């Protein structure tokens, strides 16, 4: 149990680090999800962030406003 608590504490530390250095991050608790549900949930959360980033990149590349 100590190892699990240590892992969770390090995960929280990593989450804090990511919040300050990464534009977007998603934390998903998958303990009670099937692998199929995990895939669908991850895709549904990542796709909007990817779309936003690609649009922003396109606008910057072609100097659009």
mmCIF file as Biopython writes it, N, C-alpha, C and O atoms, coordinates in Angstrom:
data_model
#
loop_
_atom_site.group_PDB
_atom_site.id
_atom_site.type_symbol
_atom_site.label_atom_id
_atom_site.label_alt_id
_atom_site.label_comp_id
_atom_site.label_asym_id
_atom_site.label_entity_id
_atom_site.label_seq_id
_atom_site.pdbx_PDB_ins_code
_atom_site.Cartn_x
_atom_site.Cartn_y
_atom_site.Cartn_z
_atom_site.occupancy
_atom_site.B_iso_or_equiv
_atom_site.auth_seq_id
_atom_site.auth_asym_id
_atom_site.pdbx_PDB_model_num
ATOM 1   N N  . UNK A ? 1  ? 0.815   -1.202 0.000   1.0 0.0 1  A 1 
ATOM 2   C CA . UNK A ? 1  ? 0.000   0.000  0.000   1.0 0.0 1  A 1 
ATOM 3   C C  . UNK A ? 1  ? 0.856   1.262  0.000   1.0 0.0 1  A 1 
ATOM 4   O O  . UNK A ? 1  ? 0.471   2.281  -0.575  1.0 0.0 1  A 1 
ATOM 5   N N  . UNK A ? 2  ? 2.022   1.191  0.650   1.0 0.0 2  A 1 
ATOM 6   C CA . UNK A ? 2  ? 2.913   2.354  0.659   1.0 0.0 2  A 1 
ATOM 7   C C  . UNK A ? 2  ? 3.375   2.714  -0.747  1.0 0.0 2  A 1 
ATOM 8   O O  . UNK A ? 2  ? 3.482   3.893  -1.087  1.0 0.0 2  A 1 
ATOM 9   N N  . UNK A ? 3  ? 3.649   1.697  -1.563  1.0 0.0 3  A 1 
ATOM 10  C CA . UNK A ? 3  ? 4.084   1.957  -2.935  1.0 0.0 3  A 1 
ATOM 11  C C  . UNK A ? 3  ? 2.993   2.656  -3.733  1.0 0.0 3  A 1 
ATOM 12  O O  . UNK A ? 3  ? 3.278   3.554  -4.524  1.0 0.0 3  A 1 
ATOM 13  N N  . UNK A ? 4  ? 1.755   2.250  -3.530  1.0 0.0 4  A 1 
ATOM 14  C CA . UNK A ? 4  ? 0.640   2.871  -4.243  1.0 0.0 4  A 1 
ATOM 15  C C  . UNK A ? 4  ? 0.476   4.330  -3.813  1.0 0.0 4  A 1 
ATOM 16  O O  . UNK A ? 4  ? 0.263   5.205  -4.652  1.0 0.0 4  A 1 
ATOM 17  N N  . UNK A ? 5  ? 0.575   4.587  -2.531  1.0 0.0 5  A 1 
ATOM 18  C CA . UNK A ? 5  ? 0.480   5.966  -2.034  1.0 0.0 5  A 1 
ATOM 19  C C  . UNK A ? 5  ? 1.614   6.824  -2.583  1.0 0.0 5  A 1 
ATOM 20  O O  . UNK A ? 5  ? 1.396   7.972  -2.973  1.0 0.0 5  A 1 
ATOM 21  N N  . UNK A ? 6  ? 2.816   6.274  -2.615  1.0 0.0 6  A 1 
ATOM 22  C CA . UNK A ? 6  ? 3.962   6.999  -3.161  1.0 0.0 6  A 1 
ATOM 23  C C  . UNK A ? 6  ? 3.745   7.303  -4.645  1.0 0.0 6  A 1 
ATOM 24  O O  . UNK A ? 6  ? 4.028   8.408  -5.107  1.0 0.0 6  A 1 
ATOM 25  N N  . UNK A ? 7  ? 3.246   6.323  -5.377  1.0 0.0 7  A 1 
ATOM 26  C CA . UNK A ? 7  ? 2.949   6.524  -6.802  1.0 0.0 7  A 1 
ATOM 27  C C  . UNK A ? 7  ? 1.928   7.638  -6.985  1.0 0.0 7  A 1 
ATOM 28  O O  . UNK A ? 7  ? 2.115   8.516  -7.828  1.0 0.0 7  A 1 
ATOM 29  N N  . UNK A ? 8  ? 0.856   7.613  -6.210  1.0 0.0 8  A 1 
ATOM 30  C CA . UNK A ? 8  ? -0.179  8.639  -6.323  1.0 0.0 8  A 1 
ATOM 31  C C  . UNK A ? 8  ? 0.364   10.020 -5.983  1.0 0.0 8  A 1 
ATOM 32  O O  . UNK A ? 8  ? 0.010   11.005 -6.631  1.0 0.0 8  A 1 
ATOM 33  N N  . UNK A ? 9  ? 1.217   10.096 -4.978  1.0 0.0 9  A 1 
ATOM 34  C CA . UNK A ? 9  ? 1.817   11.385 -4.619  1.0 0.0 9  A 1 
ATOM 35  C C  . UNK A ? 9  ? 2.700   11.911 -5.741  1.0 0.0 9  A 1 
ATOM 36  O O  . UNK A ? 9  ? 2.664   13.103 -6.048  1.0 0.0 9  A 1 
ATOM 37  N N  . UNK A ? 10 ? 3.489   11.042 -6.353  1.0 0.0 10 A 1 
ATOM 38  C CA . UNK A ? 10 ? 4.348   11.467 -7.461  1.0 0.0 10 A 1 
ATOM 39  C C  . UNK A ? 10 ? 3.508   11.879 -8.665  1.0 0.0 10 A 1 
ATOM 40  O O  . UNK A ? 10 ? 3.864   12.813 -9.384  1.0 0.0 10 A 1 
ATOM 41  N N  . UNK A ? 11 ? 2.394   11.183 -8.886  1.0 0.0 11 A 1 
ATOM 42  C CA . UNK A ? 11 ? 1.503   11.537 -9.982  1.0 0.0 11 A 1 
ATOM 43  C C  . UNK A ? 11 ? 0.926   12.936 -9.778  1.0 0.0 11 A 1 
ATOM 44  O O  . UNK A ? 11 ? 0.809   13.705 -10.732 1.0 0.0 11 A 1 
ATOM 45  N N  . UNK A ? 12 ? 0.571   13.264 -8.553  1.0 0.0 12 A 1 
ATOM 46  C CA . UNK A ? 12 ? 0.064   14.609 -8.257  1.0 0.0 12 A 1 
ATOM 47  C C  . UNK A ? 12 ? 1.153   15.657 -8.470  1.0 0.0 12 A 1 
ATOM 48  O O  . UNK A ? 12 ? 0.878   16.747 -8.973  1.0 0.0 12 A 1 
ATOM 49  N N  . UNK A ? 13 ? 2.386   15.330 -8.088  1.0 0.0 13 A 1 
ATOM 50  C CA . UNK A ? 13 ? 3.506   16.250 -8.326  1.0 0.0 13 A 1 
ATOM 51  C C  . UNK A ? 13 ? 3.706   16.474 -9.819  1.0 0.0 13 A 1 
ATOM 52  O O  . UNK A ? 13 ? 3.921   17.601 -10.263 1.0 0.0 13 A 1 
ATOM 53  N N  . UNK A ? 14 ? 3.633   15.398 -10.583 1.0 0.0 14 A 1 
ATOM 54  C CA . UNK A ? 14 ? 3.786   15.487 -12.033 1.0 0.0 14 A 1 
ATOM 55  C C  . UNK A ? 14 ? 2.668   16.313 -12.648 1.0 0.0 14 A 1 
ATOM 56  O O  . UNK A ? 14 ? 2.903   17.099 -13.566 1.0 0.0 14 A 1 
ATOM 57  N N  . UNK A ? 15 ? 1.462   16.138 -12.147 1.0 0.0 15 A 1 
ATOM 58  C CA . UNK A ? 15 ? 0.340   16.927 -12.647 1.0 0.0 15 A 1 
ATOM 59  C C  . UNK A ? 15 ? 0.584   18.419 -12.421 1.0 0.0 15 A 1 
ATOM 60  O O  . UNK A ? 15 ? 0.319   19.232 -13.306 1.0 0.0 15 A 1 
ATOM 61  N N  . UNK A ? 16 ? 1.083   18.775 -11.253 1.0 0.0 16 A 1 
ATOM 62  C CA . UNK A ? 16 ? 1.403   20.170 -10.965 1.0 0.0 16 A 1 
ATOM 63  C C  . UNK A ? 16 ? 2.469   20.712 -11.890 1.0 0.0 16 A 1 
ATOM 64  O O  . UNK A ? 16 ? 2.367   21.848 -12.354 1.0 0.0 16 A 1 
ATOM 65  N N  . UNK A ? 17 ? 3.492   19.919 -12.166 1.0 0.0 17 A 1 
ATOM 66  C CA . UNK A ? 17 ? 4.552   20.322 -13.081 1.0 0.0 17 A 1 
ATOM 67  C C  . UNK A ? 17 ? 4.012   20.519 -14.490 1.0 0.0 17 A 1 
ATOM 68  O O  . UNK A ? 17 ? 4.368   21.484 -15.165 1.0 0.0 17 A 1 
ATOM 69  N N  . UNK A ? 18 ? 3.156   19.609 -14.933 1.0 0.0 18 A 1 
ATOM 70  C CA . UNK A ? 18 ? 2.589   19.712 -16.274 1.0 0.0 18 A 1 
ATOM 71  C C  . UNK A ? 18 ? 1.705   20.937 -16.427 1.0 0.0 18 A 1 
ATOM 72  O O  . UNK A ? 18 ? 1.686   21.564 -17.486 1.0 0.0 18 A 1 
ATOM 73  N N  . UNK A ? 19 ? 0.972   21.281 -15.376 1.0 0.0 19 A 1 
ATOM 74  C CA . UNK A ? 19 ? 0.087   22.444 -15.454 1.0 0.0 19 A 1 
ATOM 75  C C  . UNK A ? 19 ? 0.864   23.728 -15.723 1.0 0.0 19 A 1 
ATOM 76  O O  . UNK A ? 19 ? 0.347   24.650 -16.353 1.0 0.0 19 A 1 
ATOM 77  N N  . UNK A ? 20 ? 2.108   23.788 -15.243 1.0 0.0 20 A 1 
ATOM 78  C CA . UNK A ? 20 ? 2.894   25.001 -15.443 1.0 0.0 20 A 1 
ATOM 79  C C  . UNK A ? 20 ? 3.705   24.980 -16.737 1.0 0.0 20 A 1 
ATOM 80  O O  . UNK A ? 20 ? 4.163   26.030 -17.188 1.0 0.0 20 A 1 
ATOM 81  N N  . UNK A ? 21 ? 3.891   23.811 -17.340 1.0 0.0 21 A 1 
ATOM 82  C CA . UNK A ? 21 ? 4.770   23.738 -18.501 1.0 0.0 21 A 1 
ATOM 83  C C  . UNK A ? 21 ? 4.106   23.262 -19.788 1.0 0.0 21 A 1 
ATOM 84  O O  . UNK A ? 21 ? 4.712   23.345 -20.856 1.0 0.0 21 A 1 
ATOM 85  N N  . UNK A ? 22 ? 2.885   22.769 -19.709 1.0 0.0 22 A 1 
ATOM 86  C CA . UNK A ? 22 ? 2.198   22.225 -20.882 1.0 0.0 22 A 1 
ATOM 87  C C  . UNK A ? 22 ? 0.886   22.970 -21.067 1.0 0.0 22 A 1 
ATOM 88  O O  . UNK A ? 22 ? 0.187   23.273 -20.100 1.0 0.0 22 A 1 
ATOM 89  N N  . UNK A ? 23 ? 0.562   23.261 -22.314 1.0 0.0 23 A 1 
ATOM 90  C CA . UNK A ? 23 ? -0.656  24.019 -22.607 1.0 0.0 23 A 1 
ATOM 91  C C  . UNK A ? 23 ? -1.922  23.251 -22.207 1.0 0.0 23 A 1 
ATOM 92  O O  . UNK A ? 23 ? -2.822  23.823 -21.592 1.0 0.0 23 A 1 
ATOM 93  N N  . UNK A ? 24 ? -1.995  21.972 -22.550 1.0 0.0 24 A 1 
ATOM 94  C CA . UNK A ? 24 ? -3.171  21.158 -22.249 1.0 0.0 24 A 1 
ATOM 95  C C  . UNK A ? 24 ? -2.733  19.851 -21.610 1.0 0.0 24 A 1 
ATOM 96  O O  . UNK A ? 24 ? -1.748  19.242 -22.029 1.0 0.0 24 A 1 
ATOM 97  N N  . UNK A ? 25 ? -3.472  19.425 -20.590 1.0 0.0 25 A 1 
ATOM 98  C CA . UNK A ? 25 ? -3.231  18.095 -20.018 1.0 0.0 25 A 1 
ATOM 99  C C  . UNK A ? 25 ? -4.562  17.518 -19.564 1.0 0.0 25 A 1 
ATOM 100 O O  . UNK A ? 25 ? -5.481  18.251 -19.198 1.0 0.0 25 A 1 
ATOM 101 N N  . UNK A ? 26 ? -4.651  16.204 -19.595 1.0 0.0 26 A 1 
ATOM 102 C CA . UNK A ? 26 ? -5.872  15.507 -19.208 1.0 0.0 26 A 1 
ATOM 103 C C  . UNK A ? 26 ? -5.492  14.402 -18.234 1.0 0.0 26 A 1 
ATOM 104 O O  . UNK A ? 26 ? -4.610  13.592 -18.520 1.0 0.0 26 A 1 
ATOM 105 N N  . UNK A ? 27 ? -6.148  14.369 -17.096 1.0 0.0 27 A 1 
ATOM 106 C CA . UNK A ? 27 ? -5.941  13.305 -16.119 1.0 0.0 27 A 1 
ATOM 107 C C  . UNK A ? 27 ? -7.218  12.473 -16.088 1.0 0.0 27 A 1 
ATOM 108 O O  . UNK A ? 27 ? -8.302  12.991 -15.818 1.0 0.0 27 A 1 
ATOM 109 N N  . UNK A ? 28 ? -7.080  11.199 -16.362 1.0 0.0 28 A 1 
ATOM 110 C CA . UNK A ? 28 ? -8.239  10.318 -16.476 1.0 0.0 28 A 1 
ATOM 111 C C  . UNK A ? 28 ? -8.055  9.111  -15.570 1.0 0.0 28 A 1 
ATOM 112 O O  . UNK A ? 28 ? -7.073  8.380  -15.704 1.0 0.0 28 A 1 
ATOM 113 N N  . UNK A ? 29 ? -8.984  8.895  -14.655 1.0 0.0 29 A 1 
ATOM 114 C CA . UNK A ? 29 ? -8.958  7.723  -13.772 1.0 0.0 29 A 1 
ATOM 115 C C  . UNK A ? 29 ? -9.569  6.549  -14.529 1.0 0.0 29 A 1 
ATOM 116 O O  . UNK A ? 29 ? -10.766 6.553  -14.816 1.0 0.0 29 A 1 
ATOM 117 N N  . UNK A ? 30 ? -8.765  5.557  -14.849 1.0 0.0 30 A 1 
ATOM 118 C CA . UNK A ? 30 ? -9.204  4.422  -15.659 1.0 0.0 30 A 1 
ATOM 119 C C  . UNK A ? 30 ? -9.417  3.152  -14.849 1.0 0.0 30 A 1 
ATOM 120 O O  . UNK A ? 30 ? -9.599  2.079  -15.425 1.0 0.0 30 A 1 
ATOM 121 N N  . UNK A ? 31 ? -9.398  3.253  -13.530 1.0 0.0 31 A 1 
ATOM 122 C CA . UNK A ? 31 ? -9.456  2.049  -12.702 1.0 0.0 31 A 1 
ATOM 123 C C  . UNK A ? 31 ? -10.747 1.256  -12.878 1.0 0.0 31 A 1 
ATOM 124 O O  . UNK A ? 31 ? -10.733 0.029  -12.775 1.0 0.0 31 A 1 
ATOM 125 N N  . UNK A ? 32 ? -11.842 1.923  -13.137 1.0 0.0 32 A 1 
ATOM 126 C CA . UNK A ? 32 ? -13.110 1.193  -13.246 1.0 0.0 32 A 1 
ATOM 127 C C  . UNK A ? 32 ? -13.658 1.192  -14.674 1.0 0.0 32 A 1 
ATOM 128 O O  . UNK A ? 32 ? -14.861 1.032  -14.879 1.0 0.0 32 A 1 
ATOM 129 N N  . UNK A ? 33 ? -12.775 1.370  -15.657 1.0 0.0 33 A 1 
ATOM 130 C CA . UNK A ? 33 ? -13.204 1.435  -17.050 1.0 0.0 33 A 1 
ATOM 131 C C  . UNK A ? 33 ? -12.653 0.252  -17.829 1.0 0.0 33 A 1 
ATOM 132 O O  . UNK A ? 33 ? -11.558 -0.237 -17.551 1.0 0.0 33 A 1 
ATOM 133 N N  . UNK A ? 34 ? -13.427 -0.198 -18.807 1.0 0.0 34 A 1 
ATOM 134 C CA . UNK A ? 34 ? -12.924 -1.233 -19.711 1.0 0.0 34 A 1 
ATOM 135 C C  . UNK A ? 34 ? -11.957 -0.588 -20.693 1.0 0.0 34 A 1 
ATOM 136 O O  . UNK A ? 34 ? -11.968 0.632  -20.855 1.0 0.0 34 A 1 
ATOM 137 N N  . UNK A ? 35 ? -11.131 -1.379 -21.344 1.0 0.0 35 A 1 
ATOM 138 C CA . UNK A ? 35 ? -10.166 -0.840 -22.310 1.0 0.0 35 A 1 
ATOM 139 C C  . UNK A ? 35 ? -10.865 -0.120 -23.455 1.0 0.0 35 A 1 
ATOM 140 O O  . UNK A ? 35 ? -10.365 0.895  -23.939 1.0 0.0 35 A 1 
ATOM 141 N N  . UNK A ? 36 ? -12.014 -0.628 -23.896 1.0 0.0 36 A 1 
ATOM 142 C CA . UNK A ? 36 ? -12.769 0.046  -24.958 1.0 0.0 36 A 1 
ATOM 143 C C  . UNK A ? 36 ? -13.255 1.416  -24.498 1.0 0.0 36 A 1 
ATOM 144 O O  . UNK A ? 36 ? -13.160 2.398  -25.235 1.0 0.0 36 A 1 
ATOM 145 N N  . UNK A ? 37 ? -13.778 1.473  -23.265 1.0 0.0 37 A 1 
ATOM 146 C CA . UNK A ? 37 ? -14.255 2.742  -22.731 1.0 0.0 37 A 1 
ATOM 147 C C  . UNK A ? 37 ? -13.112 3.735  -22.560 1.0 0.0 37 A 1 
ATOM 148 O O  . UNK A ? 37 ? -13.285 4.932  -22.790 1.0 0.0 37 A 1 
ATOM 149 N N  . UNK A ? 38 ? -11.949 3.240  -22.159 1.0 0.0 38 A 1 
ATOM 150 C CA . UNK A ? 38 ? -10.782 4.106  -22.003 1.0 0.0 38 A 1 
ATOM 151 C C  . UNK A ? 38 ? -10.431 4.742  -23.343 1.0 0.0 38 A 1 
ATOM 152 O O  . UNK A ? 38 ? -10.206 5.950  -23.416 1.0 0.0 38 A 1 
ATOM 153 N N  . UNK A ? 39 ? -10.384 3.948  -24.390 1.0 0.0 39 A 1 
ATOM 154 C CA . UNK A ? 39 ? -10.035 4.456  -25.720 1.0 0.0 39 A 1 
ATOM 155 C C  . UNK A ? 39 ? -11.013 5.528  -26.183 1.0 0.0 39 A 1 
ATOM 156 O O  . UNK A ? 39 ? -10.604 6.570  -26.694 1.0 0.0 39 A 1 
ATOM 157 N N  . UNK A ? 40 ? -12.299 5.273  -26.003 1.0 0.0 40 A 1 
ATOM 158 C CA . UNK A ? 40 ? -13.321 6.234  -26.438 1.0 0.0 40 A 1 
ATOM 159 C C  . UNK A ? 40 ? -13.240 7.515  -25.615 1.0 0.0 40 A 1 
ATOM 160 O O  . UNK A ? 40 ? -13.340 8.613  -26.163 1.0 0.0 40 A 1 
ATOM 161 N N  . UNK A ? 41 ? -13.062 7.381  -24.316 1.0 0.0 41 A 1 
ATOM 162 C CA . UNK A ? 41 ? -13.000 8.557  -23.443 1.0 0.0 41 A 1 
ATOM 163 C C  . UNK A ? 41 ? -11.770 9.404  -23.752 1.0 0.0 41 A 1 
ATOM 164 O O  . UNK A ? 41 ? -11.861 10.631 -23.811 1.0 0.0 41 A 1 
ATOM 165 N N  . UNK A ? 42 ? -10.641 8.769  -23.947 1.0 0.0 42 A 1 
ATOM 166 C CA . UNK A ? 42 ? -9.423  9.503  -24.276 1.0 0.0 42 A 1 
ATOM 167 C C  . UNK A ? 42 ? -9.603  10.244 -25.605 1.0 0.0 42 A 1 
ATOM 168 O O  . UNK A ? 42 ? -9.267  11.424 -25.709 1.0 0.0 42 A 1 
ATOM 169 N N  . UNK A ? 43 ? -10.125 9.563  -26.600 1.0 0.0 43 A 1 
ATOM 170 C CA . UNK A ? 43 ? -10.338 10.202 -27.902 1.0 0.0 43 A 1 
ATOM 171 C C  . UNK A ? 43 ? -11.296 11.385 -27.779 1.0 0.0 43 A 1 
ATOM 172 O O  . UNK A ? 43 ? -11.064 12.434 -28.379 1.0 0.0 43 A 1 
ATOM 173 N N  . UNK A ? 44 ? -12.363 11.225 -27.011 1.0 0.0 44 A 1 
ATOM 174 C CA . UNK A ? 44 ? -13.350 12.305 -26.894 1.0 0.0 44 A 1 
ATOM 175 C C  . UNK A ? 44 ? -12.784 13.516 -26.162 1.0 0.0 44 A 1 
ATOM 176 O O  . UNK A ? 44 ? -13.250 14.636 -26.373 1.0 0.0 44 A 1 
ATOM 177 N N  . UNK A ? 45 ? -11.789 13.311 -25.309 1.0 0.0 45 A 1 
ATOM 178 C CA . UNK A ? 45 ? -11.189 14.439 -24.599 1.0 0.0 45 A 1 
ATOM 179 C C  . UNK A ? 45 ? -10.021 15.052 -25.366 1.0 0.0 45 A 1 
ATOM 180 O O  . UNK A ? 45 ? -9.782  16.256 -25.271 1.0 0.0 45 A 1 
ATOM 181 N N  . UNK A ? 46 ? -9.300  14.240 -26.118 1.0 0.0 46 A 1 
ATOM 182 C CA . UNK A ? 46 ? -8.117  14.728 -26.825 1.0 0.0 46 A 1 
ATOM 183 C C  . UNK A ? 46 ? -8.473  15.427 -28.135 1.0 0.0 46 A 1 
ATOM 184 O O  . UNK A ? 46 ? -7.842  16.421 -28.495 1.0 0.0 46 A 1 
ATOM 185 N N  . UNK A ? 47 ? -9.462  14.926 -28.841 1.0 0.0 47 A 1 
ATOM 186 C CA . UNK A ? 47 ? -9.778  15.474 -30.163 1.0 0.0 47 A 1 
ATOM 187 C C  . UNK A ? 47 ? -10.090 16.974 -30.143 1.0 0.0 47 A 1 
ATOM 188 O O  . UNK A ? 47 ? -9.568  17.690 -30.997 1.0 0.0 47 A 1 
ATOM 189 N N  . UNK A ? 48 ? -10.906 17.491 -29.223 1.0 0.0 48 A 1 
ATOM 190 C CA . UNK A ? 48 ? -11.153 18.940 -29.222 1.0 0.0 48 A 1 
ATOM 191 C C  . UNK A ? 48 ? -9.879  19.757 -28.974 1.0 0.0 48 A 1 
ATOM 192 O O  . UNK A ? 48 ? -9.691  20.811 -29.581 1.0 0.0 48 A 1 
ATOM 193 N N  . UNK A ? 49 ? -9.008  19.274 -28.084 1.0 0.0 49 A 1 
ATOM 194 C CA . UNK A ? 49 ? -7.755  19.989 -27.808 1.0 0.0 49 A 1 
ATOM 195 C C  . UNK A ? 49 ? -6.848  19.968 -29.037 1.0 0.0 49 A 1 
ATOM 196 O O  . UNK A ? 49 ? -6.215  20.974 -29.357 1.0 0.0 49 A 1 
ATOM 197 N N  . UNK A ? 50 ? -6.783  18.839 -29.719 1.0 0.0 50 A 1 
ATOM 198 C CA . UNK A ? 50 ? -5.972  18.739 -30.934 1.0 0.0 50 A 1 
ATOM 199 C C  . UNK A ? 50 ? -6.518  19.658 -32.017 1.0 0.0 50 A 1 
ATOM 200 O O  . UNK A ? 50 ? -5.753  20.339 -32.700 1.0 0.0 50 A 1 
ATOM 201 N N  . UNK A ? 51 ? -7.825  19.682 -32.176 1.0 0.0 51 A 1 
ATOM 202 C CA . UNK A ? 51 ? -8.456  20.530 -33.191 1.0 0.0 51 A 1 
ATOM 203 C C  . UNK A ? 51 ? -8.115  21.997 -32.938 1.0 0.0 51 A 1 
ATOM 204 O O  . UNK A ? 51 ? -7.753  22.727 -33.861 1.0 0.0 51 A 1 
ATOM 205 N N  . UNK A ? 52 ? -8.235  22.420 -31.677 1.0 0.0 52 A 1 
ATOM 206 C CA . UNK A ? 52 ? -7.936  23.792 -31.307 1.0 0.0 52 A 1 
ATOM 207 C C  . UNK A ? 52 ? -6.472  24.139 -31.616 1.0 0.0 52 A 1 
ATOM 208 O O  . UNK A ? 52 ? -6.174  25.213 -32.137 1.0 0.0 52 A 1 
ATOM 209 N N  . UNK A ? 53 ? -5.575  23.218 -31.287 1.0 0.0 53 A 1 
ATOM 210 C CA . UNK A ? 53 ? -4.153  23.450 -31.522 1.0 0.0 53 A 1 
ATOM 211 C C  . UNK A ? 53 ? -3.840  23.517 -33.014 1.0 0.0 53 A 1 
ATOM 212 O O  . UNK A ? 53 ? -3.054  24.365 -33.438 1.0 0.0 53 A 1 
ATOM 213 N N  . UNK A ? 54 ? -4.441  22.636 -33.818 1.0 0.0 54 A 1 
ATOM 214 C CA . UNK A ? 54 ? -4.191  22.645 -35.259 1.0 0.0 54 A 1 
ATOM 215 C C  . UNK A ? 54 ? -4.727  23.912 -35.908 1.0 0.0 54 A 1 
ATOM 216 O O  . UNK A ? 54 ? -4.085  24.471 -36.798 1.0 0.0 54 A 1 
ATOM 217 N N  . UNK A ? 55 ? -5.883  24.367 -35.478 1.0 0.0 55 A 1 
ATOM 218 C CA . UNK A ? 55 ? -6.439  25.615 -36.022 1.0 0.0 55 A 1 
ATOM 219 C C  . UNK A ? 55 ? -5.525  26.783 -35.680 1.0 0.0 55 A 1 
ATOM 220 O O  . UNK A ? 55 ? -5.251  27.627 -36.532 1.0 0.0 55 A 1 
ATOM 221 N N  . UNK A ? 56 ? -5.051  26.836 -34.439 1.0 0.0 56 A 1 
ATOM 222 C CA . UNK A ? 56 ? -4.152  27.905 -34.019 1.0 0.0 56 A 1 
ATOM 223 C C  . UNK A ? 56 ? -2.855  27.878 -34.835 1.0 0.0 56 A 1 
ATOM 224 O O  . UNK A ? 56 ? -2.372  28.923 -35.271 1.0 0.0 56 A 1 
ATOM 225 N N  . UNK A ? 57 ? -2.303  26.699 -35.035 1.0 0.0 57 A 1 
ATOM 226 C CA . UNK A ? 57 ? -1.078  26.542 -35.816 1.0 0.0 57 A 1 
ATOM 227 C C  . UNK A ? 57 ? -1.294  26.993 -37.265 1.0 0.0 57 A 1 
ATOM 228 O O  . UNK A ? 57 ? -0.445  27.674 -37.840 1.0 0.0 57 A 1 
ATOM 229 N N  . UNK A ? 58 ? -2.419  26.614 -37.841 1.0 0.0 58 A 1 
ATOM 230 C CA . UNK A ? 58 ? -2.760  26.995 -39.221 1.0 0.0 58 A 1 
ATOM 231 C C  . UNK A ? 58 ? -2.883  28.512 -39.330 1.0 0.0 58 A 1 
ATOM 232 O O  . UNK A ? 58 ? -2.378  29.114 -40.278 1.0 0.0 58 A 1 
ATOM 233 N N  . UNK A ? 59 ? -3.555  29.126 -38.358 1.0 0.0 59 A 1 
ATOM 234 C CA . UNK A ? 59 ? -3.732  30.576 -38.377 1.0 0.0 59 A 1 
ATOM 235 C C  . UNK A ? 59 ? -2.399  31.300 -38.266 1.0 0.0 59 A 1 
ATOM 236 O O  . UNK A ? 59 ? -2.181  32.311 -38.933 1.0 0.0 59 A 1 
ATOM 237 N N  . UNK A ? 60 ? -1.507  30.785 -37.425 1.0 0.0 60 A 1 
ATOM 238 C CA . UNK A ? 60 ? -0.196  31.415 -37.283 1.0 0.0 60 A 1 
ATOM 239 C C  . UNK A ? 60 ? 0.655   31.218 -38.547 1.0 0.0 60 A 1 
ATOM 240 O O  . UNK A ? 60 ? 1.350   32.135 -38.985 1.0 0.0 60 A 1 
ATOM 241 N N  . UNK A ? 61 ? 0.591   30.035 -39.114 1.0 0.0 61 A 1 
ATOM 242 C CA . UNK A ? 61 ? 1.393   29.738 -40.297 1.0 0.0 61 A 1 
ATOM 243 C C  . UNK A ? 61 ? 1.028   30.647 -41.468 1.0 0.0 61 A 1 
ATOM 244 O O  . UNK A ? 61 ? 1.903   31.127 -42.188 1.0 0.0 61 A 1 
ATOM 245 N N  . UNK A ? 62 ? -0.255  30.875 -41.648 1.0 0.0 62 A 1 
ATOM 246 C CA . UNK A ? 62 ? -0.728  31.679 -42.775 1.0 0.0 62 A 1 
ATOM 247 C C  . UNK A ? 62 ? -1.134  33.095 -42.377 1.0 0.0 62 A 1 
ATOM 248 O O  . UNK A ? 62 ? -1.787  33.803 -43.144 1.0 0.0 62 A 1 
ATOM 249 N N  . UNK A ? 63 ? -0.738  33.501 -41.161 1.0 0.0 63 A 1 
ATOM 250 C CA . UNK A ? 63 ? -0.978  34.849 -40.660 1.0 0.0 63 A 1 
ATOM 251 C C  . UNK A ? 63 ? -2.448  35.239 -40.784 1.0 0.0 63 A 1 
ATOM 252 O O  . UNK A ? 63 ? -2.769  36.322 -41.275 1.0 0.0 63 A 1 
ATOM 253 N N  . UNK A ? 64 ? -3.328  34.364 -40.343 1.0 0.0 64 A 1 
ATOM 254 C CA . UNK A ? 64 ? -4.765  34.615 -40.356 1.0 0.0 64 A 1 
ATOM 255 C C  . UNK A ? 64 ? -5.207  35.128 -38.993 1.0 0.0 64 A 1 
ATOM 256 O O  . UNK A ? 64 ? -4.562  34.862 -37.979 1.0 0.0 64 A 1 
ATOM 257 N N  . UNK A ? 65 ? -6.297  35.856 -38.978 1.0 0.0 65 A 1 
ATOM 258 C CA . UNK A ? 65 ? -6.805  36.368 -37.702 1.0 0.0 65 A 1 
ATOM 259 C C  . UNK A ? 65 ? -8.208  35.929 -37.445 1.0 0.0 65 A 1 
ATOM 260 O O  . UNK A ? 65 ? -8.784  36.274 -36.413 1.0 0.0 65 A 1 
#
